[in-house]
């Protein structure tokens, strides 16, 4: 698989919305903080 894939590599394209990622991280921190 790797040998075949590396013959025609494609650049990674970020498709996630940065605001959604930041919101998810904040929610994760809130959950962790509430456990302690």
C-alpha positions as CSV (number, residue, x, y, z in Angstrom):
1,X,0.0,0.0,0.0
2,X,2.7,2.5,1.0
3,X,4.8,2.0,-2.1
4,X,1.8,2.5,-4.3
5,X,0.6,5.5,-2.4
6,X,4.0,7.1,-2.3
7,X,4.3,7.0,-6.1
8,X,1.5,9.6,-6.5
9,X,1.4,11.5,-3.1
10,X,-1.3,14.1,-2.6
11,X,-0.9,17.0,-0.1
12,X,-3.1,16.9,3.0
13,X,-6.1,19.3,2.7
14,X,-7.5,20.4,6.0
15,X,-11.3,20.4,5.8
16,X,-12.4,20.9,9.4
17,X,-13.7,24.2,10.6
18,X,-11.2,25.8,13.0
19,X,-14.0,27.3,15.2
20,X,-15.5,23.8,15.7
21,X,-12.2,22.4,16.7
22,X,-11.6,25.1,19.2
23,X,-15.1,24.7,20.6
24,X,-14.5,20.9,21.0
25,X,-11.2,21.5,22.8
26,X,-12.9,24.0,25.2
27,X,-15.7,21.5,25.9
28,X,-13.0,18.8,26.6
29,X,-11.3,21.1,29.1
30,X,-14.5,21.9,30.8
31,X,-15.3,18.2,31.3
32,X,-11.9,17.5,32.6
33,X,-12.0,20.4,35.0
34,X,-15.4,19.3,36.3
35,X,-14.1,15.9,37.2
36,X,-11.6,17.2,39.7
